[in-house]
Amino acid sequence: MSLARRALPEDAEELLRLRQVMIDALWSRTGAASADWHAESLPTLRGRLAEPDGDFAAFVMDHPDRPGALAALVAGTLEYRIGKAGNPHGRVGHVFSVATAPDARRRGYARACMEELLAWFRERGAGHVLLNASPEAEPLYASLGFERDPDPSMRLLL
Protein backbone atom coordinates (compact mmCIF):
# COMPACT_ATOMS: atom_id res chain seq x y z
CA MET A 1 0.00 0.00 0.00
CA SER A 2 1.30 3.41 -0.97
CA LEU A 3 1.65 6.21 1.55
CA ALA A 4 0.90 8.69 -1.20
CA ARG A 5 -2.58 10.17 -0.93
CA ARG A 6 -4.92 12.38 -2.91
CA ALA A 7 -4.37 16.02 -2.02
CA LEU A 8 -7.14 17.84 -0.16
CA PRO A 9 -8.16 21.53 -0.22
CA GLU A 10 -6.31 22.07 3.07
CA ASP A 11 -3.07 20.98 1.32
CA ALA A 12 -3.25 23.86 -1.17
CA GLU A 13 -0.65 26.13 0.47
CA GLU A 14 1.83 23.27 0.67
CA LEU A 15 1.16 22.37 -2.97
CA LEU A 16 2.01 25.93 -3.96
CA ARG A 17 5.19 25.77 -1.85
CA LEU A 18 6.30 22.58 -3.62
CA ARG A 19 5.33 23.99 -7.02
CA GLN A 20 7.63 26.91 -6.26
CA VAL A 21 10.42 24.43 -5.44
CA MET A 22 9.94 22.93 -8.91
CA ILE A 23 9.81 26.32 -10.62
CA ASP A 24 12.95 27.48 -8.84
CA ALA A 25 14.79 24.28 -9.81
CA LEU A 26 13.79 24.51 -13.48
CA TRP A 27 14.19 28.20 -14.07
CA SER A 28 16.57 29.26 -11.29
CA ARG A 29 14.28 32.06 -10.20
CA THR A 30 14.17 33.23 -6.64
CA GLY A 31 10.98 32.82 -4.66
CA ALA A 32 10.86 36.54 -3.82
CA ALA A 33 8.24 37.35 -6.46
CA SER A 34 6.14 34.28 -5.69
CA ALA A 35 3.89 35.66 -2.95
CA ASP A 36 1.60 37.53 -5.33
CA TRP A 37 0.83 34.60 -7.57
CA HIS A 38 0.54 32.20 -4.61
CA ALA A 39 -2.14 34.34 -2.97
CA GLU A 40 -4.01 34.76 -6.25
CA SER A 41 -3.76 31.05 -7.11
CA LEU A 42 -4.77 29.68 -3.72
CA PRO A 43 -8.60 29.98 -3.96
CA THR A 44 -8.66 28.38 -7.43
CA LEU A 45 -6.41 25.53 -6.32
CA ARG A 46 -8.51 24.88 -3.22
CA GLY A 47 -11.62 24.76 -5.38
CA ARG A 48 -10.08 22.31 -7.84
CA LEU A 49 -8.84 20.07 -5.01
CA ALA A 50 -12.41 19.97 -3.65
CA GLU A 51 -13.70 18.42 -6.90
CA PRO A 52 -13.11 14.67 -6.42
CA ASP A 53 -14.64 13.79 -9.80
CA GLY A 54 -13.07 16.64 -11.78
CA ASP A 55 -10.37 16.50 -14.44
CA PHE A 56 -7.57 17.59 -12.06
CA ALA A 57 -5.83 15.52 -9.41
CA ALA A 58 -2.81 15.94 -7.17
CA PHE A 59 -1.16 13.22 -5.13
CA VAL A 60 1.12 14.00 -2.23
CA MET A 61 3.33 12.43 0.38
CA ASP A 62 3.31 13.84 3.89
CA HIS A 63 6.75 14.88 5.13
CA PRO A 64 7.96 12.30 7.67
CA ASP A 65 10.05 14.82 9.63
CA ARG A 66 7.87 17.94 9.50
CA PRO A 67 4.24 17.56 10.62
CA GLY A 68 1.89 19.57 8.44
CA ALA A 69 4.38 19.76 5.57
CA LEU A 70 4.41 17.81 2.34
CA ALA A 71 7.46 15.92 1.08
CA ALA A 72 6.35 15.38 -2.53
CA LEU A 73 3.72 16.44 -5.04
CA VAL A 74 2.57 15.18 -8.43
CA ALA A 75 -0.31 16.89 -10.21
CA GLY A 76 -2.06 16.26 -13.49
CA THR A 77 -5.10 16.84 -15.62
CA LEU A 78 -7.19 14.65 -17.86
CA GLU A 79 -7.85 16.36 -21.18
CA TYR A 80 -10.06 15.56 -24.13
CA ARG A 81 -8.65 15.63 -27.62
CA ILE A 82 -10.34 14.28 -30.72
CA GLY A 83 -9.68 10.54 -30.81
CA LYS A 84 -7.18 8.79 -33.04
CA ALA A 85 -5.80 5.31 -33.63
CA GLY A 86 -4.56 3.97 -30.31
CA ASN A 87 -6.69 6.45 -28.35
CA PRO A 88 -10.15 6.49 -29.96
CA HIS A 89 -11.81 8.21 -26.96
CA GLY A 90 -9.28 11.04 -26.95
CA ARG A 91 -8.52 10.99 -23.23
CA VAL A 92 -5.00 12.23 -22.53
CA GLY A 93 -3.30 12.62 -19.17
CA HIS A 94 -0.94 15.52 -18.67
CA VAL A 95 1.50 15.46 -15.73
CA PHE A 96 2.93 18.68 -14.31
CA SER A 97 4.23 20.00 -11.00
CA VAL A 98 6.30 17.03 -9.95
CA ALA A 99 8.29 18.23 -6.96
CA THR A 100 10.02 16.85 -3.90
CA ALA A 101 11.20 18.93 -0.96
CA PRO A 102 15.01 19.13 -1.06
CA ASP A 103 15.36 17.43 2.36
CA ALA A 104 13.11 14.52 1.28
CA ARG A 105 14.68 13.51 -2.02
CA ARG A 106 15.91 10.04 -3.02
CA ARG A 107 13.34 8.25 -0.83
CA GLY A 108 10.85 7.19 -3.54
CA TYR A 109 8.22 9.78 -2.66
CA ALA A 110 7.82 11.23 -6.17
CA ARG A 111 7.62 7.69 -7.58
CA ALA A 112 4.85 6.75 -5.13
CA CYS A 113 2.89 9.90 -6.02
CA MET A 114 3.46 9.30 -9.75
CA GLU A 115 2.19 5.72 -9.49
CA GLU A 116 -1.01 6.97 -7.85
CA LEU A 117 -1.54 9.61 -10.55
CA LEU A 118 -0.93 7.07 -13.32
CA ALA A 119 -3.51 4.75 -11.70
CA TRP A 120 -5.94 7.71 -11.60
CA PHE A 121 -5.38 8.29 -15.34
CA ARG A 122 -5.89 4.58 -16.11
CA GLU A 123 -9.15 4.49 -14.10
CA ARG A 124 -10.44 7.36 -16.22
CA GLY A 125 -9.52 5.75 -19.54
CA ALA A 126 -6.57 7.87 -20.61
CA GLY A 127 -5.02 6.52 -23.80
CA HIS A 128 -1.64 8.03 -23.05
CA VAL A 129 0.09 10.43 -20.66
CA LEU A 130 2.29 13.39 -21.52
CA LEU A 131 4.86 15.25 -19.41
CA ASN A 132 7.91 17.45 -19.72
CA ALA A 133 10.97 15.99 -18.04
CA SER A 134 14.01 17.70 -16.61
CA PRO A 135 17.27 15.81 -17.20
CA GLU A 136 17.41 14.97 -13.49
CA ALA A 137 13.93 13.44 -13.48
CA GLU A 138 14.13 11.58 -16.78
CA PRO A 139 15.42 8.30 -15.21
CA LEU A 140 12.38 8.18 -12.92
CA TYR A 141 9.97 8.63 -15.82
CA ALA A 142 11.84 6.14 -18.00
CA SER A 143 11.62 3.55 -15.20
CA LEU A 144 7.83 4.06 -15.22
CA GLY A 145 7.69 3.41 -18.99
CA PHE A 146 7.80 6.94 -20.42
CA GLU A 147 9.76 7.46 -23.64
CA ARG A 148 11.10 10.62 -25.28
CA ASP A 149 8.66 12.03 -27.80
CA PRO A 150 9.75 14.12 -30.80
CA ASP A 151 7.55 17.00 -29.68
CA PRO A 152 7.24 20.01 -31.96
CA SER A 153 5.52 22.05 -29.26
CA MET A 154 5.44 25.84 -29.28
CA ARG A 155 4.15 28.34 -26.74
CA LEU A 156 2.20 31.60 -26.93
CA LEU A 157 1.94 33.69 -23.77
CA LEU A 158 -1.39 35.53 -23.48
C-alpha positions as CSV (number, residue, x, y, z in Angstrom):
1,M,0.0,0.0,0.0
2,S,1.3,3.4,-1.0
3,L,1.7,6.2,1.6
4,A,0.9,8.7,-1.2
5,R,-2.6,10.2,-0.9
6,R,-4.9,12.4,-2.9
7,A,-4.4,16.0,-2.0
8,L,-7.1,17.8,-0.2
9,P,-8.2,21.5,-0.2
10,E,-6.3,22.1,3.1
11,D,-3.1,21.0,1.3
12,A,-3.3,23.9,-1.2
13,E,-0.7,26.1,0.5
14,E,1.8,23.3,0.7
15,L,1.2,22.4,-3.0
16,L,2.0,25.9,-4.0
17,R,5.2,25.8,-1.9
18,L,6.3,22.6,-3.6
19,R,5.3,24.0,-7.0
20,Q,7.6,26.9,-6.3
21,V,10.4,24.4,-5.4
22,M,9.9,22.9,-8.9
23,I,9.8,26.3,-10.6
24,D,12.9,27.5,-8.8
25,A,14.8,24.3,-9.8
26,L,13.8,24.5,-13.5
27,W,14.2,28.2,-14.1
28,S,16.6,29.3,-11.3
29,R,14.3,32.1,-10.2
30,T,14.2,33.2,-6.6
31,G,11.0,32.8,-4.7
32,A,10.9,36.5,-3.8
33,A,8.2,37.3,-6.5
34,S,6.1,34.3,-5.7
35,A,3.9,35.7,-3.0
36,D,1.6,37.5,-5.3
37,W,0.8,34.6,-7.6
38,H,0.5,32.2,-4.6
39,A,-2.1,34.3,-3.0
40,E,-4.0,34.8,-6.2
41,S,-3.8,31.0,-7.1
42,L,-4.8,29.7,-3.7
43,P,-8.6,30.0,-4.0
44,T,-8.7,28.4,-7.4
45,L,-6.4,25.5,-6.3
46,R,-8.5,24.9,-3.2
47,G,-11.6,24.8,-5.4
48,R,-10.1,22.3,-7.8
49,L,-8.8,20.1,-5.0
50,A,-12.4,20.0,-3.7
51,E,-13.7,18.4,-6.9
52,P,-13.1,14.7,-6.4
53,D,-14.6,13.8,-9.8
54,G,-13.1,16.6,-11.8
55,D,-10.4,16.5,-14.4
56,F,-7.6,17.6,-12.1
57,A,-5.8,15.5,-9.4
58,A,-2.8,15.9,-7.2
59,F,-1.2,13.2,-5.1
60,V,1.1,14.0,-2.2
61,M,3.3,12.4,0.4
62,D,3.3,13.8,3.9
63,H,6.8,14.9,5.1
64,P,8.0,12.3,7.7
65,D,10.1,14.8,9.6
66,R,7.9,17.9,9.5
67,P,4.2,17.6,10.6
68,G,1.9,19.6,8.4
69,A,4.4,19.8,5.6
70,L,4.4,17.8,2.3
71,A,7.5,15.9,1.1
72,A,6.3,15.4,-2.5
73,L,3.7,16.4,-5.0
74,V,2.6,15.2,-8.4
75,A,-0.3,16.9,-10.2
76,G,-2.1,16.3,-13.5
77,T,-5.1,16.8,-15.6
78,L,-7.2,14.7,-17.9
79,E,-7.8,16.4,-21.2
80,Y,-10.1,15.6,-24.1
81,R,-8.6,15.6,-27.6
82,I,-10.3,14.3,-30.7
83,G,-9.7,10.5,-30.8
84,K,-7.2,8.8,-33.0
85,A,-5.8,5.3,-33.6
86,G,-4.6,4.0,-30.3
87,N,-6.7,6.5,-28.4
88,P,-10.1,6.5,-30.0
89,H,-11.8,8.2,-27.0
90,G,-9.3,11.0,-27.0
91,R,-8.5,11.0,-23.2
92,V,-5.0,12.2,-22.5
93,G,-3.3,12.6,-19.2
94,H,-0.9,15.5,-18.7
95,V,1.5,15.5,-15.7
96,F,2.9,18.7,-14.3
97,S,4.2,20.0,-11.0
98,V,6.3,17.0,-10.0
99,A,8.3,18.2,-7.0
100,T,10.0,16.9,-3.9
101,A,11.2,18.9,-1.0
102,P,15.0,19.1,-1.1
103,D,15.4,17.4,2.4
104,A,13.1,14.5,1.3
105,R,14.7,13.5,-2.0
106,R,15.9,10.0,-3.0
107,R,13.3,8.3,-0.8
108,G,10.9,7.2,-3.5
109,Y,8.2,9.8,-2.7
110,A,7.8,11.2,-6.2
111,R,7.6,7.7,-7.6
112,A,4.8,6.7,-5.1
113,C,2.9,9.9,-6.0
114,M,3.5,9.3,-9.7
115,E,2.2,5.7,-9.5
116,E,-1.0,7.0,-7.9
117,L,-1.5,9.6,-10.5
118,L,-0.9,7.1,-13.3
119,A,-3.5,4.8,-11.7
120,W,-5.9,7.7,-11.6
121,F,-5.4,8.3,-15.3
122,R,-5.9,4.6,-16.1
123,E,-9.2,4.5,-14.1
124,R,-10.4,7.4,-16.2
125,G,-9.5,5.7,-19.5
126,A,-6.6,7.9,-20.6
127,G,-5.0,6.5,-23.8
128,H,-1.6,8.0,-23.0
129,V,0.1,10.4,-20.7
130,L,2.3,13.4,-21.5
131,L,4.9,15.3,-19.4
132,N,7.9,17.5,-19.7
133,A,11.0,16.0,-18.0
134,S,14.0,17.7,-16.6
135,P,17.3,15.8,-17.2
136,E,17.4,15.0,-13.5
137,A,13.9,13.4,-13.5
138,E,14.1,11.6,-16.8
139,P,15.4,8.3,-15.2
140,L,12.4,8.2,-12.9
141,Y,10.0,8.6,-15.8
142,A,11.8,6.1,-18.0
143,S,11.6,3.5,-15.2
144,L,7.8,4.1,-15.2
145,G,7.7,3.4,-19.0
146,F,7.8,6.9,-20.4
147,E,9.8,7.5,-23.6
148,R,11.1,10.6,-25.3
149,D,8.7,12.0,-27.8
150,P,9.8,14.1,-30.8
151,D,7.6,17.0,-29.7
152,P,7.2,20.0,-32.0
153,S,5.5,22.1,-29.3
154,M,5.4,25.8,-29.3
155,R,4.1,28.3,-26.7
156,L,2.2,31.6,-26.9
157,L,1.9,33.7,-23.8
158,L,-1.4,35.5,-23.5
